[in-house]
């Protein structure tokens, strides 16, 4: 089940895309006063922190897997030497 916020954001993106497709070239070339995220209110500081946390967790997991792989390789090499 999708959250109501995601559904609302998806509908807003679709409406924005339809509006942009229907806009004339002169209207499409006009610069916006505000960035998209601030107008729609779809991005918040909490989301940015969450994304940063997920990226950090992925990097730590990758480093842990590399370390575990190297440790397993070292154990295997030491056992083969016997």
BELWOVEN-V440488 format. One record per residue. N is the residue number from 1. RES is the residue in one small letter. PSI is psi in whole degrees, 0 to 359 (* if undefined). Layout:
BEGIN
n:N res:RES psi:PSI
n:N res:RES psi:PSI
END
This chain:
BEGIN
n:1 res:x psi:131
n:2 res:x psi:150
n:3 res:x psi:153
n:4 res:x psi:327
n:5 res:x psi:318
n:6 res:x psi:318
n:7 res:x psi:317
n:8 res:x psi:320
n:9 res:x psi:320
n:10 res:x psi:317
n:11 res:x psi:322
n:12 res:x psi:319
n:13 res:x psi:317
n:14 res:x psi:317
n:15 res:x psi:320
n:16 res:x psi:321
n:17 res:x psi:318
n:18 res:x psi:320
n:19 res:x psi:319
n:20 res:x psi:323
n:21 res:x psi:327
n:22 res:x psi:346
n:23 res:x psi:148
n:24 res:x psi:161
n:25 res:x psi:325
n:26 res:x psi:321
n:27 res:x psi:322
n:28 res:x psi:331
n:29 res:x psi:348
n:30 res:x psi:132
n:31 res:x psi:145
n:32 res:x psi:148
n:33 res:x psi:329
n:34 res:x psi:151
n:35 res:x psi:157
n:36 res:x psi:317
n:37 res:x psi:324
n:38 res:x psi:326
n:39 res:x psi:314
n:40 res:x psi:336
n:41 res:x psi:25
n:42 res:x psi:337
n:43 res:x psi:137
n:44 res:x psi:171
n:45 res:x psi:327
n:46 res:x psi:319
n:47 res:x psi:320
n:48 res:x psi:319
n:49 res:x psi:320
n:50 res:x psi:317
n:51 res:x psi:319
n:52 res:x psi:321
n:53 res:x psi:319
n:54 res:x psi:318
n:55 res:x psi:318
n:56 res:x psi:317
n:57 res:x psi:321
n:58 res:x psi:319
n:59 res:x psi:319
n:60 res:x psi:318
n:61 res:x psi:319
n:62 res:x psi:315
n:63 res:x psi:320
n:64 res:x psi:319
n:65 res:x psi:321
n:66 res:x psi:315
n:67 res:x psi:315
n:68 res:x psi:320
n:69 res:x psi:318
n:70 res:x psi:321
n:71 res:x psi:317
n:72 res:x psi:320
n:73 res:x psi:319
n:74 res:x psi:321
n:75 res:x psi:316
n:76 res:x psi:316
n:77 res:x psi:319
n:78 res:x psi:326
n:79 res:x psi:327
n:80 res:x psi:333
n:81 res:x psi:337
n:82 res:x psi:*
END
